[in-house]
Amino acid sequence: MAANTGSTFKDRRDASQAARQAMLERFKSRPSADDPTVQARQAELIAIAEARDVRTAERKAAKAAELAAQEAARKAAEEAAAAEARAKAVELRAQQKAARDAAYAARKARKKR
């Protein structure tokens, strides 16, 4: 507990009343909503908020475009890899068929002898 500073109840009550009165005076001295400076400040804050919203929308659009470009590049790479795999499979089947045909021809040649 705070040490007794020699103030009486009346002193504390008067200080509290003075603080309340000062707070009330500060509140009353504030400009009203009709004041041109308040309206100018409000318009400035609205303009700032709208500009921030525009910048946010631009960033989102740029990010969406970047993601779309990345997705398109990924799909193109996947399609290229799939086409390459199909080409390798076709080439392998052709090699296997050529090997089978060569083996068949060799067997036929041995039988004819």
N, C-alpha and C positions, 0 to 999 in steps of 0.2 A: 504494500500500500504506500502511496506517496506520503512523503513527510508533510507535516502541517506547515503551510507557508504563511500562516498568520491571517489568512483570508477568512472572512466570516461568510455565513450563508447568504446574507444580503449582498455581499460583494460578488459572490458567484452567480447569484440570481440576476443581478444587474448586468454582469458581463454576458450572461447567456441572452438576456433580453436585448442587449446592444448588438450581439452577433446576429440574432434573428432579425432585428431591425435593419442591419446593414445588408443582410441577404435579401430582404424584401425590397430595399432601395435599389440594389443591383438588378433585381428582376424587373422592377418597374421602369428602370432606365433603359432597358433593352429596347431596340427599335421594333415597331410592329411589323406585321407581315405586309402591310401596305407601303412600307418605306421603300423608296427606289433603290437604296443600297442593298437592302435585303433581297429585293426582287432581282437585282443585277447579279448578286452572289448566287442566288438560286438558279438563274439562267446559266451562269458559268458552270455550276456543278452539273447541271443537266447536259450541257455541251460536252463536258469532260467525260461523263458517263457514256454518252452516245458515241464519242470518239473511241473510247475503250471497247465498247461493244463491236464497233466496226473493225478495230484491229484484231479483236478476238475472232471474229468471223473470218477475216482474211487469213489468220494463222490456221484456223481449222480447215479452210478451203485448201490452203497450200499443203497442209499435212495430208489431207484426203487425196490430193492430186499426186503427192509423192508416194503414198501407199498404193495408189492405183498403178502408178508407173512401176513400182517394185513388184507388184503382183503380176503385171503384164510381162515383165522381164523374167520373173520366176516361171510363169507358164510357158514362155517361149523357150527357156532353157530346158524345161521338162519335155516339151514337145520335140526339141532337137535331140535330146537324149533318147527319147522313145523311138524317133525315126532312125537314129544311129543303131539302136539295138535291133530294130526290125531289119535294117539293111544287113547287119552282121548275121542275123538268123537266116536270112535268105541266102547269103553267101555261104554259110556253113552247110545249109541243105543242098546247095548246088555242088559243093565240094564232096559231100557224102554221096550224092547221086553219081557224080563222076567216078568216085572210087568204086561204088557198087557196079557201075557199068563196066569199068575196067576189069574188075574181078570176074564179072560174067563173061566178058569177051575172052579173057584168059582161059576160063574154064571151057568155053566152046572151042577155043583153039586147041587145047589139049585133047579134047574128045575127038576132034577131026584127025588127028595124027594117026 
